[in-house]
Amino acid sequence: MTDAAPASYPQLAIHLDGAWLGSAGRKTFDVVNPATGAVLGAVPLADSDDLDRALAAAARGFGLWRKASADQRSAVLRGAALRLRERRESIAANATAEQGKTLAEARIEVEMAARLFEFYAEETFRLYGRALVRPTGQRALVVSEPVGPVAAFAPWNFPICNPARKLGAPIAAGCSVILKPAEEAPASAMAVLQALIDAGLPAGVAQLVFGVPDAVSRQLLASPVIRKVSFTGSVPVGRQLMEQAAATLKRSTMELGGHAPAIIFEDADIERAADILAASKFRNAGQVCISPTRFYVHEAVHDRFVAAFAQRIAVIRTGNGAHDGVTMGPMANARRPQAIGMLVEDAVAHGARLHAGGGPGEGPGFFWQPTLLTDVPMTARIMNDEPFGPVAITARFAGFDEVVSLANRLPFGLAAYAFTENGRRANLIADALEAGMVGINGTAVGGADAPFGGVKDSGHGSEDGPEGVMACRVIKTIHQL
């Protein structure tokens, strides 16, 4: 199989007020295939005039779309889901080329995006209010309305599903949206927006821009046009955006970093836990915000779990995600292997044992071997800083209260997992873990109908589910005498 760009890889563009605009007269950013280092294309970066045009279009688009019926909004979202499925192979091939994940994972991501749109399509009919009890002749109604134009920022790790989240909820809610996806994976976001456009989304309702992140966010969030901010990314950038949004009192949804604990109790099904956790840990080369990373394993079964987990690592085949038989692709950019290498080196220096991997992979791309570190002390950086890569780390524990303290010790609270065959213990640990999403005997904590979000430094608010749409609505109470 050739390592060239897929035949479907498009000319890259921004989208403003119903028009795709190319690189003419604009600075560009080279999009690189992380498996080969080859340049796929050059994405145009929006300048200040482009952003002003995006804001003006979003204001006009909101005036139009807020009046659209539930039937209209639902039809667009359903039509977009249909088109995503029809174009699955080309969208998946482009996502693999620009982000690195395997084709199998990219196909699943297309389906995830389609299901999100389908759920949001149904949710347009469930934006209920309520009538309050009042004396005869009086009325008091509680209703919700679209919040207004939304500025949304999506990362590169799920280049199809993240843009679908950022676009789908505002569109379902009756809002317009300006989306800035990651410059590293632009074709995937373009495909998601094109599906909506082809399904009948009016011009001005959704804009797509790329650019220097800080410059884009400052200009958009300084504008009174924008009434809501939605961001998925790192804690430091999330804090910066919240500070910018606070100046004009904009609402925000923040899905920030995680460092998910996975607790394996002594009565867990060790083989099943190893199967589930290895698949989850090395999905997308570990570049998943809810990826299990800190493995707290009961001292009675620690060595057995490590042996089982190492067996699963041994059969992972790393390589170009477009190639048959590859089960883990590269890191998304050159920065990631370097960052992970420093964390692994620091852990070993602090006394951790290296059981598997621990170094860069072969080939011209940005590869890192699936890695397992055991008996990692709490003082190691990797126990405190999210590696965001294919590295699993273990530590032993003896008692319930001890492992709860270990799991909750960090300021992050996005996802957490526990494995036990004891029903009472399952209930207790689910209650005790400080996380927005908890998985018991499994790691599937996402779904189109399930709220997705964290607590503490992992952010606030939720995407997906009814909560994702209501995050783009505001409440109004109407009193009539």
Number of C-alpha atoms within 10 A of each C-alpha: 6 7 14 12 19 18 9 12 18 16 13 19 23 22 24 25 20 15 12 14 16 18 17 9 9 13 13 19 16 14 22 23 29 27 27 19 16 18 14 20 20 20 26 25 22 28 18 14 9 17 23 15 15 25 28 15 24 30 21 17 24 25 18 17 25 21 12 14 13 18 12 16 25 23 19 25 32 21 21 29 27 19 19 24 17 12 13 18 16 18 28 24 25 28 35 30 30 30 29 34 32 29 25 16 21 28 20 14 21 27 18 21 24 27 23 24 31 22 24 30 28 19 23 23 14 11 17 10 13 11 12 14 10 12 9 7 7 11 14 16 14 14 16 17 16 24 24 26 30 31 27 25 23 24 18 24 24 24 29 32 24 23 27 27 23 26 29 30 31 30 30 31 29 29 32 32 32 28 24 27 27 22 25 23 27 30 26 31 27 23 22 26 23 18 22 27 19 13 18 16 23 16 19 26 29 29 28 25 27 24 23 14 14 11 13 19 21 14 14 23 25 15 13 13 17 24 21 24 24 26 22 23 20 18 18 12 15 23 15 14 20 21 13 18 23 14 10 14 14 18 18 24 22 27 26 26 27 32 27 26 30 28 30 27 26 17 13 20 15 21 14 14 23 22 14 17 23 22 18 20 23 25 20 27 28 26 22 19 22 27 31 26 28 25 26 24 27 22 16 14 16 22 14 15 21 21 13 17 22 18 15 17 19 11 9 17 14 20 26 27 27 25 14 12 13 17 23 26 31 35 26 27 21 14 10 18 23 14 13 22 16 13 20 25 17 16 25 18 11 15 15 21 16 18 13 19 18 20 17 17 17 12 13 11 24 25 29 27 23 27 20 22 24 22 19 23 18 14 12 19 18 25 20 15 14 20 24 22 28 29 27 24 25 25 22 21 20 14 11 14 11 10 23 18 12 17 24 17 13 18 15 26 29 29 29 30 29 25 25 20 14 11 8 10 15 17 11 11 22 18 11 14 21 23 24 22 24 24 17 19 21 16 24 14 17 16 14 21 17 16 19 22 26 25 21 15 21 26 27 18 18 22 25 25 20 21 17 28 24 23 22 29 22 14 13 12 14 12 12 10 9
